[in-house]
Amino acid sequence: MSRPNMDKNLLTLEGVHTHIGAYHILHGVDLAVAQGELTLLLGRNGAGKTTTLRTIMGLWPASQGRVTFKGQDITALHTPDIAQLNIAYVPENMGIFADLTVQENMLLAARSAPTAAHMDEARLQWIFKLFPAVEKFWKHPAGKLSGGQKQMLAVSRAIVEPRDLLIVDEPSKGLAPAIIQNMIEAFQQLKQSGVTILLVEQNIHFAQQLGDAVAVMDNGRVVHAGRMQALAEDTALQQSLLGLAL
């Protein structure tokens, strides 16, 4: 497979291998995330998608290869230093602090605001329009929220300050169809605001509506990379890569 084109890419992975203990999970991942686009990472369970995200964030270090962000090699950086580069990560388990209120969860992510009063009010109002439940339950313990509301909070927390790159692992997992549609509309607005997004997703309806570019993983490698629309229109390719039709 050819190496990613570096010209307009915000993030690139070149030949990335990741070991977790004795297990060799990623086997030379090549991935390019273009500036201003939403790139989808698809693949069967166990293909290496979550490991790829965690490797980008430095949670599991790459044992070989290179991760580059804005032209800077970040392969060996620690997770806090990667986050300081204006990259936000929403893990599959959402990472919500259940005993804290929604407001306190948001304040923890707003690094430039020492108190709630210092949070960017205009940005909060924008987030409240994207996710009304965040405003409705502002003073409630986050642990009391439903699964869909927690997912909204997790994404809201990631965007409480402007980010250059938003990395999200399966935002629609376990959500009701109405909540999924709300999440799709929110991500469409995020795209329009200029945020570059890397998304792992299993919901094909979700993927089809949002994706600009797509990379398909299998057995720890990217086995296909191209435009989402082309994959959506090619039933034979879908069957061979994913065993399904969109």
C-alpha positions in Angstrom: 0.0 0.0 0.0 1.3 3.5 -0.9 2.3 5.9 1.8 0.0 8.8 2.7 0.3 12.1 0.8 1.8 14.6 3.2 0.7 17.9 1.4 -2.5 18.9 3.3 -2.5 16.4 6.1 -2.8 17.6 9.7 -1.9 14.1 11.1 -0.1 11.2 9.6 1.0 7.8 10.7 3.8 6.1 8.8 4.5 2.4 9.4 3.3 2.4 13.0 3.6 -0.7 15.0 2.2 -1.1 18.5 2.8 -3.8 21.0 0.8 -4.3 24.2 2.7 -6.6 26.4 3.5 -9.7 24.4 0.8 -8.9 21.8 1.7 -7.2 18.4 -1.5 -5.2 17.7 -0.6 -2.7 14.9 1.4 -4.0 12.0 2.7 -1.0 10.1 -0.3 1.4 10.0 -0.2 4.1 7.4 -2.9 6.8 7.9 -3.5 10.4 6.7 -6.0 12.8 8.3 -6.5 15.8 6.0 -6.9 19.3 7.4 -10.5 20.4 7.8 -12.0 17.0 7.0 -13.7 14.2 8.9 -11.8 11.0 8.4 -13.5 7.7 9.4 -11.7 4.7 10.7 -13.7 1.6 9.9 -13.2 -2.1 10.4 -14.4 -5.2 12.1 -14.0 -5.6 15.9 -10.4 -6.3 16.9 -9.0 -4.7 13.7 -6.9 -2.3 15.7 -9.0 0.9 15.4 -9.0 1.8 19.1 -5.3 0.9 19.5 -4.5 3.3 16.6 -6.3 6.2 18.4 -4.6 5.3 21.7 -1.2 5.2 20.0 -1.8 8.6 18.4 -2.5 10.0 21.9 0.6 8.3 23.4 -1.5 6.1 25.8 0.1 3.1 24.2 3.5 4.0 22.7 4.4 3.1 19.1 7.2 0.5 19.0 8.1 1.4 15.5 7.1 4.0 12.9 6.2 7.7 13.1 3.2 9.8 14.1 3.4 13.4 12.8 1.0 16.3 13.8 1.4 19.6 11.9 4.7 18.5 10.7 6.0 17.7 14.2 7.1 14.2 15.2 5.0 13.4 18.2 5.7 9.6 18.4 7.7 9.8 21.6 5.7 12.5 23.4 3.7 11.8 26.6 -0.1 12.0 26.5 -0.3 15.4 28.4 2.2 16.9 25.9 0.2 15.6 23.0 -3.1 17.1 24.5 -1.3 20.4 24.8 -0.9 20.5 21.1 -4.6 21.2 20.9 -5.7 17.6 20.3 -8.8 16.4 22.1 -9.6 12.7 22.6 -13.0 11.2 23.5 -12.4 7.5 24.4 -15.0 4.8 23.9 -15.7 4.7 27.7 -16.2 8.5 27.6 -14.1 9.1 30.7 -16.8 11.1 32.5 -16.2 11.9 36.2 -19.5 10.6 37.6 -19.3 12.3 41.0 -18.7 15.7 39.6 -21.5 17.9 38.1 -21.7 18.5 34.3 -20.4 22.0 34.9 -17.4 20.7 36.9 -16.6 18.1 34.1 -16.7 20.9 31.6 -14.5 23.2 33.8 -11.8 20.5 34.1 -11.5 20.5 30.3 -11.4 24.2 30.0 -7.8 24.6 30.8 -7.6 28.4 30.3 -10.5 29.0 32.8 -9.6 29.0 36.5 -13.3 29.1 37.5 -16.6 28.5 35.9 -17.2 32.2 35.6 -14.1 32.4 33.3 -15.4 29.9 30.8 -16.1 31.2 27.3 -19.8 32.1 27.5 -20.2 32.4 23.7 -18.7 29.0 23.2 -20.8 27.5 25.9 -23.9 28.8 24.3 -22.8 27.2 21.0 -22.3 23.9 22.8 -25.7 24.2 24.5 -27.3 24.5 21.0 -25.4 21.5 19.8 -26.3 19.5 22.9 -29.2 21.0 24.9 -29.0 18.2 27.6 -25.6 19.6 28.7 -27.3 22.9 29.6 -30.4 21.2 31.1 -28.3 19.1 33.5 -25.6 21.7 34.1 -25.7 21.4 37.9 -26.5 17.6 38.0 -24.0 14.9 38.9 -22.7 13.5 35.6 -23.2 10.0 36.8 -26.9 10.5 36.8 -27.0 11.2 33.0 -28.2 8.6 30.5 -25.8 7.0 28.1 -26.6 9.4 25.3 -26.3 12.4 27.6 -22.9 11.2 28.9 -21.8 10.9 25.3 -22.9 14.4 24.6 -21.1 15.6 27.7 -17.9 13.8 26.6 -17.9 15.5 23.2 -18.9 18.9 24.7 -16.0 18.6 27.1 -13.6 17.9 24.2 -14.7 21.0 22.4 -15.1 23.4 25.3 -12.1 25.2 24.0 -11.2 25.4 20.3 -9.3 22.3 19.1 -7.2 21.7 16.0 -8.0 17.9 16.0 -10.8 16.0 17.6 -10.4 12.2 18.0 -13.5 10.3 18.9 -14.0 6.6 19.5 -17.4 5.2 18.5 -19.6 8.2 19.5 -22.9 6.4 18.5 -22.3 3.2 20.4 -25.3 2.1 22.3 -27.3 5.3 21.5 -31.0 5.4 20.4 -31.6 6.4 16.8 -33.0 9.9 17.7 -29.8 10.6 19.8 -27.6 9.3 16.9 -29.3 11.8 14.5 -28.7 14.6 17.0 -25.0 13.5 17.2 -24.7 13.4 13.4 -26.0 17.0 13.2 -23.6 18.1 15.9 -20.6 16.6 14.1 -21.8 18.3 10.9 -21.7 21.6 12.7 -18.3 20.9 14.1 -17.0 20.1 10.6 -18.4 23.4 9.3 -16.6 25.2 12.1 -13.3 24.0 10.7 -12.4 21.3 13.2 -10.5 18.3 11.8 -12.0 15.1 13.1 -10.8 11.5 13.2 -13.7 9.2 14.1 -13.9 5.5 14.8 -17.4 4.3 14.0 -19.4 1.1 13.5 -22.7 2.7 12.6 -22.7 2.8 8.8 -25.5 5.3 8.6 -23.5 7.6 10.8 -20.4 7.1 8.8 -22.1 7.7 5.4 -23.6 11.0 6.5 -20.4 12.4 8.0 -17.3 11.0 6.3 -15.2 12.9 3.9 -12.3 10.3 3.8 -12.3 6.7 5.1 -9.6 4.2 6.1 -10.5 0.6 6.6 -8.5 -1.5 9.0 -8.0 -5.3 9.2 -5.6 -7.2 11.3 -3.7 -4.2 12.5 -3.2 -2.6 9.1 -5.0 0.0 6.9 -6.1 -2.1 3.9 -8.1 0.6 2.1 -8.0 4.4 2.1 -10.1 6.7 -0.1 -13.2 8.9 -0.2 -16.2 7.9 1.9 -18.6 8.5 -1.0 -16.7 6.1 -3.3 -16.9 3.4 -0.7 -20.6 4.1 -0.1 -21.3 3.6 -3.8 -19.2 0.4 -4.2 -21.2 -2.5 -2.8 -18.6 -5.1 -3.9 -15.8 -3.2 -2.1 -17.9 -2.9 1.1 -18.5 -6.6 1.1 -14.8 -7.4 0.6 -13.6 -4.9 3.2 -16.3 -5.0 5.8 -18.6 -7.9 4.9 -21.6 -5.7 4.6 -23.5 -3.4 2.3 -24.0 0.2 3.4 
